[in-house]
Amino acid sequence: MQCKWARRLGEVLVISPFSSRRTHDGQLHRPYTESEIDALAAYSVELDRCYLLPVAMVANRRSVSLRLSPCRNNQMERVNWAAQYELGAIAQLGERLSGTQEVVGSSPTSSTPERSA
């Protein structure tokens, strides 16, 4: 698993799925391969959201874009929608009657019935 920043450029999140290091010849950028990682997680500071991308989507690429809203030209095919890769809240803190915290919920939260009080 690799973790990266997702920077927002207008209505697109841009993720750079490669390693970078300095060599005596300058900066070396090398894309990840399918044999190196299983998936890539990206965090957007502006949106305070995390995204999980499968290795097939990021392997051997220098950049991956995720759309946040529809394209101005109405393109629908071959668009990577950010919502499809967003990680939901796996657990949420609920309060017990005694005042201590316990983990409740699921992902998505609507997949389990609510507890009655």
C-alpha positions in Angstrom: 0.0 0.0 0.0 1.3 3.4 -0.9 -0.2 6.7 0.6 -0.2 9.9 -1.4 -1.6 13.4 -1.3 -4.5 14.2 -3.7 -4.2 17.9 -4.8 -7.3 19.6 -6.0 -7.2 21.5 -9.3 -10.7 23.0 -9.8 -13.1 20.1 -10.1 -10.4 17.4 -10.4 -8.2 15.6 -7.8 -4.7 14.9 -9.2 -2.7 12.0 -7.7 0.9 11.3 -8.6 1.4 7.5 -8.2 5.2 7.3 -8.4 8.3 7.3 -6.1 10.7 10.1 -6.2 14.3 10.4 -5.0 17.3 12.5 -5.6 20.3 11.0 -7.4 23.7 12.4 -8.4 22.1 13.1 -11.8 19.1 14.9 -10.3 15.5 13.9 -9.4 14.5 10.4 -10.3 10.7 9.7 -10.7 9.7 6.0 -11.1 6.1 4.8 -11.4 4.9 2.0 -9.2 4.4 -1.4 -10.8 1.8 -4.1 -10.0 4.5 -6.2 -8.3 5.4 -3.4 -5.9 2.0 -2.4 -4.5 -1.5 -3.8 -4.0 -3.3 -0.4 -3.9 -2.8 3.3 -3.5 -4.5 5.4 -0.9 -4.8 9.2 -1.4 -5.8 12.0 1.0 -7.3 15.3 0.0 -6.6 18.1 2.5 -9.1 20.4 0.9 -11.9 17.9 1.0 -10.8 16.0 4.1 -11.5 12.7 2.3 -9.6 9.6 1.5 -9.6 7.6 -1.7 -8.5 4.0 -2.4 -7.3 3.2 -6.0 -6.7 -0.3 -7.3 -3.2 -1.1 -8.5 -4.4 -1.6 -12.1 -5.5 2.0 -12.1 -2.2 3.5 -11.0 0.5 1.0 -12.1 3.0 2.5 -14.6 1.3 5.9 -14.6 2.7 9.4 -13.7 -0.7 10.9 -12.9 -4.3 9.9 -12.1 -7.2 12.3 -12.1 -10.5 11.9 -10.2 -13.5 14.1 -11.2 -15.4 15.7 -8.4 -18.3 17.0 -10.6 -19.5 16.5 -14.2 -17.3 17.6 -17.1 -18.3 20.9 -18.8 -18.4 19.0 -22.2 -20.8 16.4 -20.7 -18.2 13.6 -21.2 -19.3 10.5 -19.3 -17.2 7.7 -20.7 -13.7 6.9 -19.4 -14.1 9.4 -16.5 -12.7 8.4 -13.0 -15.3 9.7 -10.6 -13.9 10.5 -7.2 -17.1 9.3 -5.5 -16.4 5.7 -6.8 -13.1 5.5 -5.0 -13.9 7.4 -1.8 -13.4 5.5 1.5 -16.4 5.8 3.8 -16.3 5.8 7.6 -15.7 2.3 8.7 -16.6 2.9 12.3 -18.2 5.8 14.1 -17.9 6.6 17.8 -21.2 6.2 19.7 -21.7 7.1 23.3 -22.7 4.5 25.9 -25.0 5.4 28.7 -22.0 5.4 31.1 -20.4 8.1 28.9 -17.5 6.1 27.5 -17.0 5.7 23.7 -17.6 2.6 21.7 -17.3 1.8 18.0 -20.6 1.5 16.2 -21.7 1.5 12.6 -20.5 0.0 9.4 -19.5 1.0 5.9 -21.7 2.2 4.4 -23.6 3.2 7.5 -26.9 2.4 5.9 -25.9 -1.3 5.6 -26.9 -2.1 9.1 -30.1 -1.2 11.0 -29.9 1.5 13.7 -29.8 0.4 17.3 -32.8 1.4 19.3 -32.2 3.3 22.5 
